[in-house]
Amino acid sequence: MSALERKRAIDVKNTTTPDPRGSEAEWMTVKEAFIWLGGDPHDPSSGVTSLDGRRSIGFHRFRVLKAADYRAFGLEFQSDRRRKQQPCLRPLLSSNK
């Protein structure tokens, strides 16, 4: 595990909050989510790809997506958390859990 991955794991762990669905959910900032998906927000040529492989976008576009668009990348978006300037993205829970 690289130093960046370890730091991200610690940062994400510190934002874990109880999920009303009965599990722990890791809330991430948009930047953390982009890194979690394998992108580098400081590299303009870096991008992340949607789960179906049809979309690949850079950080500047990723940070302004709508809730449905974040779902295409396997993420749940909470607009109320964004308005409160809190981490607003977390991995979608699998339907077979």
N, CA, C and O atoms as a GROMACS GRO file, in nm:
protein
  388
    1MET      N    1   0.085  -0.117   0.000
    1MET     CA    2   0.000   0.000   0.000
    1MET      C    3   0.090   0.124   0.000
    1MET      O    4   0.181   0.135   0.082
    2SER      N    5   0.065   0.216  -0.092
    2SER     CA    6   0.147   0.336  -0.100
    2SER      C    7   0.112   0.432   0.014
    2SER      O    8   0.011   0.415   0.082
    3ALA      N    9   0.198   0.530   0.033
    3ALA     CA   10   0.175   0.629   0.138
    3ALA      C   11   0.044   0.704   0.114
    3ALA      O   12  -0.030   0.733   0.208
    4LEU      N   13   0.015   0.736  -0.012
    4LEU     CA   14  -0.108   0.806  -0.046
    4LEU      C   15  -0.231   0.720  -0.013
    4LEU      O   16  -0.329   0.770   0.042
    5GLU      N   17  -0.224   0.591  -0.046
    5GLU     CA   18  -0.335   0.501  -0.016
    5GLU      C   19  -0.356   0.487   0.135
    5GLU      O   20  -0.470   0.482   0.181
    6ARG      N   21  -0.246   0.481   0.211
    6ARG     CA   22  -0.259   0.472   0.357
    6ARG      C   23  -0.322   0.599   0.414
    6ARG      O   24  -0.409   0.592   0.500
    7LYS      N   25  -0.277   0.715   0.364
    7LYS     CA   26  -0.333   0.842   0.412
    7LYS      C   27  -0.482   0.849   0.378
    7LYS      O   28  -0.563   0.890   0.461
    8ARG      N   29  -0.518   0.809   0.256
    8ARG     CA   30  -0.658   0.811   0.216
    8ARG      C   31  -0.741   0.718   0.304
    8ARG      O   32  -0.852   0.753   0.344
    9ALA      N   33  -0.688   0.602   0.334
    9ALA     CA   34  -0.760   0.507   0.419
    9ALA      C   35  -0.783   0.565   0.558
    9ALA      O   36  -0.891   0.547   0.615
   10ILE      N   37  -0.684   0.634   0.612
   10ILE     CA   38  -0.698   0.697   0.744
   10ILE      C   39  -0.799   0.810   0.737
   10ILE      O   40  -0.886   0.821   0.823
   11ASP      N   41  -0.788   0.896   0.633
   11ASP     CA   42  -0.881   1.008   0.618
   11ASP      C   43  -1.025   0.960   0.604
   11ASP      O   44  -1.115   1.014   0.666
   12VAL      N   45  -1.046   0.857   0.522
   12VAL     CA   46  -1.180   0.804   0.501
   12VAL      C   47  -1.231   0.739   0.629
   12VAL      O   48  -1.348   0.754   0.663
   13LYS      N   49  -1.144   0.668   0.700
   13LYS     CA   50  -1.185   0.604   0.825
   13LYS      C   51  -1.235   0.707   0.925
   13LYS      O   52  -1.329   0.680   1.001
   14ASN      N   53  -1.173   0.825   0.927
   14ASN     CA   54  -1.213   0.929   1.020
   14ASN      C   55  -1.348   0.991   0.986
   14ASN      O   56  -1.405   1.063   1.069
   15THR      N   57  -1.401   0.965   0.867
   15THR     CA   58  -1.531   1.020   0.829
   15THR      C   59  -1.641   0.916   0.832
   15THR      O   60  -1.751   0.941   0.783
   16THR      N   61  -1.614   0.800   0.889
   16THR     CA   62  -1.714   0.694   0.895
   16THR      C   63  -1.826   0.731   0.991
   16THR      O   64  -1.801   0.770   1.106
   17THR      N   65  -1.948   0.720   0.943
   17THR     CA   66  -2.065   0.750   1.026
   17THR      C   67  -2.163   0.635   1.016
   17THR      O   68  -2.163   0.561   0.917
   18PRO      N   69  -2.248   0.618   1.117
   18PRO     CA   70  -2.346   0.509   1.110
   18PRO      C   71  -2.441   0.528   0.992
   18PRO      O   72  -2.483   0.640   0.963
   19ASP      N   73  -2.473   0.421   0.927
   19ASP     CA   74  -2.565   0.422   0.815
   19ASP      C   75  -2.701   0.374   0.866
   19ASP      O   76  -2.708   0.272   0.934
   20PRO      N   77  -2.810   0.447   0.837
   20PRO     CA   78  -2.941   0.405   0.886
   20PRO      C   79  -2.982   0.268   0.834
   20PRO      O   80  -3.075   0.207   0.887
   21ARG      N   81  -2.914   0.218   0.731
   21ARG     CA   82  -2.945   0.086   0.677
   21ARG      C   83  -2.876  -0.024   0.757
   21ARG      O   84  -2.886  -0.141   0.721
   22GLY      N   85  -2.806   0.013   0.864
   22GLY     CA   86  -2.751  -0.088   0.953
   22GLY      C   87  -2.604  -0.120   0.936
   22GLY      O   88  -2.555  -0.213   1.000
   23SER      N   89  -2.532  -0.048   0.852
   23SER     CA   90  -2.390  -0.075   0.836
   23SER      C   91  -2.312   0.055   0.848
   23SER      O   92  -2.371   0.163   0.858
   24GLU      N   93  -2.182   0.044   0.847
   24GLU     CA   94  -2.097   0.163   0.850
   24GLU      C   95  -2.077   0.211   0.706
   24GLU      O   96  -2.050   0.130   0.618
   25ALA      N   97  -2.090   0.339   0.683
   25ALA     CA   98  -2.070   0.396   0.551
   25ALA      C   99  -1.953   0.493   0.557
   25ALA      O  100  -1.943   0.573   0.650
   26GLU      N  101  -1.867   0.485   0.460
   26GLU     CA  102  -1.750   0.572   0.456
   26GLU      C  103  -1.781   0.695   0.372
   26GLU      O  104  -1.786   0.686   0.249
   27TRP      N  105  -1.802   0.808   0.436
   27TRP     CA  106  -1.828   0.932   0.364
   27TRP      C  107  -1.695   0.989   0.316
   27TRP      O  108  -1.597   0.989   0.390
   28MET      N  109  -1.694   1.037   0.193
   28MET     CA  110  -1.573   1.093   0.134
   28MET      C  111  -1.604   1.228   0.073
   28MET      O  112  -1.717   1.254   0.031
   29THR      N  113  -1.502   1.313   0.068
   29THR     CA  114  -1.515   1.436  -0.009
   29THR      C  115  -1.510   1.397  -0.156
   29THR      O  116  -1.476   1.284  -0.190
   30VAL      N  117  -1.543   1.491  -0.243
   30VAL     CA  118  -1.538   1.464  -0.387
   30VAL      C  119  -1.394   1.430  -0.427
   30VAL      O  120  -1.372   1.340  -0.508
   31LYS      N  121  -1.299   1.501  -0.372
   31LYS     CA  122  -1.158   1.476  -0.404
   31LYS      C  123  -1.116   1.336  -0.358
   31LYS      O  124  -1.050   1.263  -0.432
   32GLU      N  125  -1.155   1.297  -0.236
   32GLU     CA  126  -1.123   1.164  -0.185
   32GLU      C  127  -1.187   1.055  -0.271
   32GLU      O  128  -1.126   0.951  -0.297
   33ALA      N  129  -1.312   1.078  -0.314
   33ALA     CA  130  -1.381   0.980  -0.398
   33ALA      C  131  -1.311   0.965  -0.532
   33ALA      O  132  -1.299   0.853  -0.584
   34PHE      N  133  -1.265   1.075  -0.589
   34PHE     CA  134  -1.193   1.070  -0.717
   34PHE      C  135  -1.066   0.987  -0.702
   34PHE      O  136  -1.033   0.905  -0.788
   35ILE      N  137  -0.994   1.009  -0.593
   35ILE     CA  138  -0.872   0.932  -0.565
   35ILE      C  139  -0.908   0.785  -0.541
   35ILE      O  140  -0.840   0.696  -0.592
   36TRP      N  141  -1.014   0.760  -0.465
   36TRP     CA  142  -1.059   0.624  -0.434
   36TRP      C  143  -1.090   0.547  -0.563
   36TRP      O  144  -1.068   0.426  -0.570
   37LEU      N  145  -1.140   0.618  -0.664
   37LEU     CA  146  -1.171   0.555  -0.793
   37LEU      C  147  -1.047   0.538  -0.881
   37LEU      O  148  -1.054   0.479  -0.988
   38GLY      N  149  -0.933   0.590  -0.835
   38GLY     CA  150  -0.809   0.571  -0.909
   38GLY      C  151  -0.759   0.693  -0.983
   38GLY      O  152  -0.662   0.684  -1.058
   39GLY      N  153  -0.823   0.807  -0.965
   39GLY     CA  154  -0.781   0.929  -1.033
   39GLY      C  155  -0.686   1.012  -0.949
   39GLY      O  156  -0.672   0.991  -0.829
   40ASP      N  157  -0.620   1.107  -1.015
   40ASP     CA  158  -0.531   1.202  -0.948
   40ASP      C  159  -0.584   1.342  -0.975
   40ASP      O  160  -0.570   1.391  -1.087
   41PRO      N  161  -0.645   1.407  -0.875
   41PRO     CA  162  -0.706   1.538  -0.898
   41PRO      C  163  -0.606   1.648  -0.937
   41PRO      O  164  -0.647   1.753  -0.987
   42HIS      N  165  -0.478   1.626  -0.913
   42HIS     CA  166  -0.376   1.725  -0.946
   42HIS      C  167  -0.321   1.708  -1.088
   42HIS      O  168  -0.245   1.792  -1.135
   43ASP      N  169  -0.359   1.601  -1.156
   43ASP     CA  170  -0.313   1.572  -1.292
   43ASP      C  171  -0.428   1.595  -1.389
   43ASP      O  172  -0.524   1.518  -1.390
   44PRO      N  173  -0.420   1.700  -1.472
   44PRO     CA  174  -0.531   1.730  -1.564
   44PRO      C  175  -0.561   1.618  -1.664
   44PRO      O  176  -0.672   1.611  -1.717
   45SER      N  177  -0.464   1.531  -1.690
   45SER     CA  178  -0.488   1.422  -1.786
   45SER      C  179  -0.544   1.297  -1.718
   45SER      O  180  -0.577   1.200  -1.786
   46SER      N  181  -0.557   1.299  -1.585
   46SER     CA  182  -0.608   1.184  -1.511
   46SER      C  183  -0.760   1.183  -1.514
   46SER      O  184  -0.825   1.288  -1.507
   47GLY      N  185  -0.817   1.064  -1.524
   47GLY     CA  186  -0.962   1.051  -1.523
   47GLY      C  187  -1.005   0.922  -1.455
   47GLY      O  188  -0.924   0.835  -1.427
   48VAL      N  189  -1.134   0.913  -1.430
   48VAL     CA  190  -1.193   0.791  -1.373
   48VAL      C  191  -1.301   0.742  -1.469
   48VAL      O  192  -1.360   0.821  -1.543
   49THR      N  193  -1.326   0.613  -1.465
   49THR     CA  194  -1.421   0.550  -1.557
   49THR      C  195  -1.541   0.498  -1.480
   49THR      O  196  -1.528   0.444  -1.370
   50SER      N  197  -1.659   0.514  -1.540
   50SER     CA  198  -1.783   0.464  -1.478
   50SER      C  199  -1.780   0.312  -1.470
   50SER      O  200  -1.699   0.247  -1.537
   51LEU      N  201  -1.869   0.257  -1.388
   51LEU     CA  202  -1.874   0.112  -1.368
   51LEU      C  203  -1.897   0.036  -1.499
   51LEU      O  204  -1.843  -0.073  -1.518
   52ASP      N  205  -1.977   0.092  -1.588
   52ASP     CA  206  -2.006   0.024  -1.714
   52ASP      C  207  -1.899   0.049  -1.821
   52ASP      O  208  -1.904  -0.009  -1.929
   53GLY      N  209  -1.802   0.136  -1.790
   53GLY     CA  210  -1.693   0.163  -1.882
   53GLY      C  211  -1.726   0.260  -1.994
   53GLY      O  212  -1.644   0.282  -2.083
   54ARG      N  213  -1.844   0.318  -1.992
   54ARG     CA  214  -1.887   0.407  -2.100
   54ARG      C  215  -1.841   0.552  -2.084
   54ARG      O  216  -1.831   0.625  -2.182
   55ARG      N  217  -1.813   0.593  -1.961
   55ARG     CA  218  -1.774   0.732  -1.936
   55ARG      C  219  -1.640   0.738  -1.867
   55ARG      O  220  -1.610   0.660  -1.777
   56SER      N  221  -1.559   0.830  -1.911
   56SER     CA  222  -1.432   0.859  -1.845
   56SER      C  223  -1.422   1.010  -1.834
   56SER      O  224  -1.429   1.081  -1.934
   57ILE      N  225  -1.406   1.060  -1.710
   57ILE     CA  226  -1.404   1.205  -1.690
   57ILE      C  227  -1.292   1.244  -1.596
   57ILE      O  228  -1.245   1.165  -1.514
   58GLY      N  229  -1.249   1.370  -1.610
   58GLY     CA  230  -1.147   1.426  -1.523
   58GLY      C  231  -1.208   1.485  -1.396
   58GLY      O  232  -1.329   1.488  -1.379
   59PHE      N  233  -1.120   1.533  -1.307
   59PHE     CA  234  -1.164   1.582  -1.178
   59PHE      C  235  -1.254   1.705  -1.189
   59PHE      O  236  -1.354   1.714  -1.116
   60HIS      N  237  -1.222   1.799  -1.278
   60HIS     CA  238  -1.303   1.922  -1.285
   60HIS      C  239  -1.448   1.892  -1.322
   60HIS      O  240  -1.539   1.961  -1.276
   61ARG      N  241  -1.469   1.793  -1.404
   61ARG     CA  242  -1.606   1.754  -1.439
   61ARG      C  243  -1.668   1.665  -1.330
   61ARG      O  244  -1.787   1.676  -1.301
   62PHE      N  245  -1.586   1.577  -1.271
   62PHE     CA  246  -1.634   1.485  -1.167
   62PHE      C  247  -1.692   1.560  -1.047
   62PHE      O  248  -1.790   1.516  -0.988
   63ARG      N  249  -1.631   1.673  -1.012
   63ARG     CA  250  -1.673   1.742  -0.890
   63ARG      C  251  -1.808   1.812  -0.901
   63ARG      O  252  -1.862   1.858  -0.801
   64VAL      N  253  -1.864   1.820  -1.021
   64VAL     CA  254  -1.994   1.887  -1.038
   64VAL      C  255  -2.103   1.794  -1.091
   64VAL      O  256  -2.204   1.840  -1.143
   65LEU      N  257  -2.083   1.663  -1.079
   65LEU     CA  258  -2.183   1.567  -1.126
   65LEU      C  259  -2.310   1.574  -1.041
   65LEU      O  260  -2.309   1.626  -0.929
   66LYS      N  261  -2.418   1.520  -1.095
   66LYS     CA  262  -2.544   1.507  -1.022
   66LYS      C  263  -2.549   1.369  -0.957
   66LYS      O  264  -2.467   1.283  -0.988
   67ALA      N  265  -2.645   1.349  -0.867
   67ALA     CA  266  -2.656   1.224  -0.791
   67ALA      C  267  -2.661   1.101  -0.882
   67ALA      O  268  -2.592   1.003  -0.856
   68ALA      N  269  -2.740   1.106  -0.989
   68ALA     CA  270  -2.751   0.991  -1.080
   68ALA      C  271  -2.618   0.963  -1.148
   68ALA      O  272  -2.584   0.847  -1.173
   69ASP      N  273  -2.543   1.068  -1.179
   69ASP     CA  274  -2.413   1.049  -1.243
   69ASP      C  275  -2.314   0.985  -1.148
   69ASP      O  276  -2.234   0.901  -1.189
   70TYR      N  277  -2.317   1.024  -1.021
   70TYR     CA  278  -2.228   0.961  -0.923
   70TYR      C  279  -2.261   0.812  -0.907
   70TYR      O  280  -2.170   0.731  -0.887
   71ARG      N  281  -2.388   0.776  -0.917
   71ARG     CA  282  -2.427   0.634  -0.909
   71ARG      C  283  -2.361   0.553  -1.019
   71ARG      O  284  -2.327   0.436  -0.999
   72ALA      N  285  -2.343   0.613  -1.137
   72ALA     CA  286  -2.278   0.544  -1.249
   72ALA      C  287  -2.133   0.508  -1.214
   72ALA      O  288  -2.075   0.418  -1.275
   73PHE      N  289  -2.077   0.579  -1.116
   73PHE     CA  290  -1.940   0.551  -1.072
   73PHE      C  291  -1.938   0.467  -0.943
   73PHE      O  292  -1.833   0.447  -0.883
   74GLY      N  293  -2.056   0.419  -0.902
   74GLY     CA  294  -2.065   0.334  -0.783
   74GLY      C  295  -2.068   0.412  -0.653
   74GLY      O  296  -2.031   0.359  -0.548
   75LEU      N  297  -2.113   0.538  -0.659
   75LEU     CA  298  -2.114   0.624  -0.541
   75LEU      C  299  -2.253   0.676  -0.511
   75LEU      O  300  -2.332   0.702  -0.602
   76GLU      N  301  -2.282   0.692  -0.384
   76GLU     CA  302  -2.406   0.756  -0.338
   76GLU      C  303  -2.372   0.900  -0.303
   76GLU      O  304  -2.270   0.927  -0.238
   77PHE      N  305  -2.458   0.993  -0.346
   77PHE     CA  306  -2.437   1.136  -0.321
   77PHE      C  307  -2.547   1.189  -0.231
   77PHE      O  308  -2.665   1.158  -0.251
   78GLN      N  309  -2.511   1.270  -0.131
   78GLN     CA  310  -2.608   1.334  -0.041
   78GLN      C  311  -2.591   1.485  -0.051
   78GLN      O  312  -2.494   1.541  -0.001
   79SER      N  313  -2.687   1.552  -0.117
   79SER     CA  314  -2.677   1.696  -0.138
   79SER      C  315  -2.682   1.775  -0.007
   79SER      O  316  -2.618   1.879   0.004
   80ASP      N  317  -2.759   1.726   0.092
   80ASP     CA  318  -2.766   1.799   0.220
   80ASP      C  319  -2.630   1.800   0.290
   80ASP      O  320  -2.594   1.899   0.354
   81ARG      N  321  -2.554   1.692   0.277
   81ARG     CA  322  -2.420   1.690   0.336
   81ARG      C  323  -2.328   1.788   0.262
   81ARG      O  324  -2.246   1.855   0.324
   82ARG      N  325  -2.343   1.798   0.130
   82ARG     CA  326  -2.260   1.892   0.054
   82ARG      C  327  -2.291   2.035   0.097
   82ARG      O  328  -2.201   2.116   0.115
   83ARG      N  329  -2.421   2.066   0.113
   83ARG     CA  330  -2.460   2.201   0.156
   83ARG      C  331  -2.400   2.236   0.291
   83ARG      O  332  -2.367   2.352   0.316
   84LYS      N  333  -2.384   2.137   0.379
   84LYS     CA  334  -2.325   2.159   0.512
   84LYS      C  335  -2.172   2.152   0.507
   84LYS      O  336  -2.106   2.156   0.611
   85GLN      N  337  -2.117   2.142   0.387
   85GLN     CA  338  -1.973   2.131   0.365
   85GLN      C  339  -1.913   2.011   0.439
   85GLN      O  340  -1.805   2.020   0.497
   86GLN      N  341  -1.985   1.899   0.435
   86GLN     CA  342  -1.939   1.773   0.491
   86GLN      C  343  -1.909   1.677   0.376
   86GLN      O  344  -1.959   1.698   0.265
   87PRO      N  345  -1.829   1.574   0.401
   87PRO     CA  346  -1.808   1.473   0.297
   87PRO      C  347  -1.944   1.420   0.251
   87PRO      O  348  -2.029   1.386   0.334
   88CYS      N  349  -1.966   1.412   0.119
   88CYS     CA  350  -2.100   1.385   0.067
   88CYS      C  351  -2.111   1.262  -0.022
   88CYS      O  352  -2.218   1.236  -0.077
   89LEU      N  353  -2.004   1.187  -0.038
   89LEU     CA  354  -2.007   1.068  -0.123
   89LEU      C  355  -1.965   0.946  -0.044
   89LEU      O  356  -1.879   0.954   0.043
   90ARG      N  357  -2.026   0.832  -0.076
   90ARG     CA  358  -1.985   0.706  -0.016
   90ARG      C  359  -2.012   0.595  -0.116
   90ARG      O  360  -2.097   0.609  -0.204
   91PRO      N  361  -1.940   0.485  -0.103
   91PRO     CA  362  -1.964   0.373  -0.194
   91PRO      C  363  -2.108   0.322  -0.179
   91PRO      O  364  -2.160   0.314  -0.068
   92LEU      N  365  -2.169   0.289  -0.291
   92LEU     CA  366  -2.303   0.230  -0.286
   92LEU      C  367  -2.295   0.095  -0.217
   92LEU      O  368  -2.201   0.019  -0.238
   93LEU      N  369  -2.394   0.065  -0.136
   93LEU     CA  370  -2.400  -0.066  -0.072
   93LEU      C  371  -2.454  -0.167  -0.172
   93LEU      O  372  -2.546  -0.138  -0.248
   94SER      N  373  -2.397  -0.284  -0.172
   94SER     CA  374  -2.441  -0.391  -0.261
   94SER      C  375  -2.582  -0.433  -0.223
   94SER      O  376  -2.615  -0.440  -0.105
   95SER      N  377  -2.665  -0.461  -0.322
   95SER     CA  378  -2.804  -0.501  -0.294
   95SER      C  379  -2.814  -0.641  -0.238
   95SER      O  380  -2.920  -0.680  -0.188
   96ASN      N  381  -2.706  -0.720  -0.245
   96ASN     CA  382  -2.712  -0.856  -0.192
   96ASN      C  383  -2.650  -0.869  -0.055
   96ASN      O  384  -2.614  -0.979  -0.015
   97LYS      N  385  -2.636  -0.759   0.019
   97LYS     CA  386  -2.586  -0.764   0.157
   97LYS      C  387  -2.699  -0.782   0.252
   97LYS      O  388  -2.677  -0.789   0.374
   0.00000   0.00000   0.00000
